[in-house]
Amino acid sequence: MTAYRKVFIIQNMQVGIGVSAQQDYIKAVREAVEKAKAGISSPKTDFALIFTTEEFNHPLVLQTIKSLIGPIPLIGACSKAVISNTGPLKQGLAVILFSLNDGVYFNAACIKDIASKNAVTAGEELGEKLLYGCKDVRRNLSIIFSNTGTAADPSLINGLQEKLGRGFPLMGTSSPASIEHKENSLYFDSQILNDAACGILWGGKVNFNLGVEHGWQALGKPRYITKASIDTVNQIDGAAAVNLYKEYFAKEAFELEKDLERLSVFYPLGISASEKKEYLLRSIVAIKNDGSLVFRSDVPETSSVRLMISSKESCLASARRAAEKAMIGLKNKKIKMGLIFSSASRLKLLGRQAPQEIKIVRDVLGEDTPLAGIYTYTEIAPLSSLNYYSGKTYFHNNSITVLTITE
Amino acid sequence: MVSNQLFIIFICAAAILFLGGMLIYKIRGMRQLLVQISYLKKSLDDMDEQAKLIVRSDMELNKIQEELDKKIAGLYALQRLSRTISMTLEEDQIFSRIQPEYLSELGFEKAFGILLDNNRQFSLSFYLGYSDEEAMLIKNFINNNKERYLGFISNESTLSSISEANKLINRQELNEIFKVHAFILSPVLPHQNKKGFIFVGTKNASTVLTEADEELIKILATQLSQALENASLFEKTWRAQQELEKKVVERTRELTLAMEEVRKMSDRKTNFVSSVSHELRTPLTSVKGYAAILLTGKLGEIPKEVRERLEKINRHSDELVHMVNDLLDISRIESGKVTMKTEICDLKEIAGKVEDLLSGQLQERKIYFNIEIAPDAAAVLADRVQIERVFINLVGNAMKFTPADGKITISSKKVRDNVEIGVADTGCGIPPEAKEAIFEEFYRVDNAINQGVKGTGLGLSLVKHIVEAHGGKIWVDSTIGVGSTFNFTLPSAS
């Protein structure tokens, strides 16, 4: 009799990232999928995350990806630029394939036509869908992409947290829905979505570490929001909100409007968010005729705000801090991948040094760590890293969020 | 009772005093606090004023930095674009080198290139950021307004959203046709038939063009013009080369035919010389034979004058036979009928034999004969009979031109696998212009010395043929008034 020993092979979680900048989108898709598949030794893939630029926001791109990766859940987003290990790609796509071990649970879901619903209800609906099949497992994190007409309204996130837990960590991106500008579209399976939100809920034997930083410093004296509604600030210190910028820059409102993009990128408002001198940044998107300022995300009434200022060096230093926070407690654990959501404002501010930001994250996370991400309109993340997490998730502007995934 | 009242009054008074004191103290404290608050507020205001100065300066610095970054990025893009354009020599490929990433780095997302074709119609060279239908519409619009656009190109001026208005082209019209917010239009090849222009633009309403942007696109247009000219020149050169190659092939074919003709003529000449020589030999033998019989006197006594004439006939017949033999030998070697029967020959032995053969004449002419054969250059692979003829011809030739008390030297040295043999004399020398010609048949140097020396003009030609039939070569080194050395090579046997 021959004695056979039964061998159990425990499959590790594997992540393969493929990036392509080829102009022909079919060739680009093939290249990216092949590269992603090459990063996974297992024939089994469970989930796909897709990031593209506007040029690749095409149903045929999704169709080709689906035909190459098979019938697995897929979510993704389109943006101004894609982040890869080598730096920003202003035209290209990234395909991230996950091959998970048996102890990892996930559920992907989406909700559409948010405009026709109550935002809180829509968030709750998404939360319900994400929880499907994951109620009895340890839930770790949810990655959310949304593009709605009310992108600045945190109600959707609040609704979502009502279902997932008020202290449950969420990270992702939020952008305004736009049919004309396809750069904010979302992907869910074979669909290209607008006015929608999609996400993935992770649970089980998978760990996430998150770092969020912006690198802006407060300048000048604190001011108080005396009248505001969601993203529109009517009055600061009892006067028209625009006066703050008029005072600081010694310019009239029409002059400020000409410099709006610059003001948005370089001089956001900082909402004092905690006693730890943490500020949530808010970038201006419009100046109204009545002197109100419209921001990318919500600015609560009665909040204390200050004008913020940054530099390339400070911005790069914050990227290092975000990456370092995403490494806290990992010890020698092998990072499966680093997910980066960096604000499009940072891309603008850093200019030719934008690849440097990615390089810094790569240096901290490890040269071999696969990286992917996108440049965002608004980032969704808790106030501080997960280790110090004690509260709800917020919208961030001009920030970089770095997420590490380990087993 | 009174004392109690007094005590209470005292206590109340003391309390009032104490409270009063405390109140005064508090008021003082509050005043100090107010002063401090006011001081802090002033500091905060001062800080805010400083902050205002900082952000204003920072804003200006950021603008400059942005402009600088844009220029640097544009320059980098232009440099890479120029490099890739200059590497192309195919006209069709030049415009296609303008890739979206370069355009994006230059700050634009739309581009359009158009050139005048042979039918004097503008045709599309490339377009980026437009659909095929949009590009066709733009092209048709430009062709419908061709004269205006040709006029603009000929003016060599660049038109942009920030430049001065152009009389021929309306900026608003361009904004609408090309669907952009800001643009730059620059002519390409304005002086040539194949003129056109490059257009770059952006629909981004926040884009503010600068003169630097205009300058970069002008440079790009110049680069494109240069590349198109280079491509055109290359095509011309390529065509000329093709033409030349065709002509070379044609000429080579003609030359081959001519060579074939020459070879045939040479063969005919050789055959003719051979036939004539053969035909001459029979009557010559008869002439010589009859002259010899007559000279014997067997046919009767011959008078002295007749004898002298007969002896001349005999001598000239010998010379004629000699000449005919030489001609026959040359013909045979030329036609390949003679095979060199090579064997190891000792040059010392051959030279000695020649010396023996010609010793009488050498003594008579008082010419010193010297043999300097190097030990390692003594053995050659050669046809003994033919090589002896070479030596006899060369030494005999040397004797003819070497005056009394002169010297003839036969020498040899080893040069790689060959032996180089020299026959040197101290004669009158050969003029430089005749050094090659002396080896041709019937060539004789035209000078007074030569006119006094007998010769057929066949000896050196025969020598050359024999040496070359051995795979060797022959040449002469000579100095007028000093002497000549005839050098030839033979395969070494050692």
Chai-1 contact restraints between the chains, C-beta under 6 A:
chainA,res_idxA,chainB,res_idxB,connection_type,confidence,min_distance_angstrom,max_distance_angstrom,comment,restraint_id
A,K90,B,S104,contact,1.0,0.0,6.0,A-B,restraint_1
A,L219,B,A51,contact,1.0,0.0,6.0,A-B,restraint_2
A,G220,B,D48,contact,1.0,0.0,6.0,A-B,restraint_3
A,G220,B,A51,contact,1.0,0.0,6.0,A-B,restraint_4
A,K221,B,L44,contact,1.0,0.0,6.0,A-B,restraint_5
A,K221,B,D48,contact,1.0,0.0,6.0,A-B,restraint_6
A,Y248,B,K52,contact,1.0,0.0,6.0,A-B,restraint_7
A,Y248,B,V55,contact,1.0,0.0,6.0,A-B,restraint_8
A,E261,B,S206,contact,1.0,0.0,6.0,A-B,restraint_9
A,F266,B,N62,contact,1.0,0.0,6.0,A-B,restraint_10
A,G351,B,D69,contact,1.0,0.0,6.0,A-B,restraint_11
A,R352,B,D69,contact,1.0,0.0,6.0,A-B,restraint_12
A,R352,B,A73,contact,1.0,0.0,6.0,A-B,restraint_13
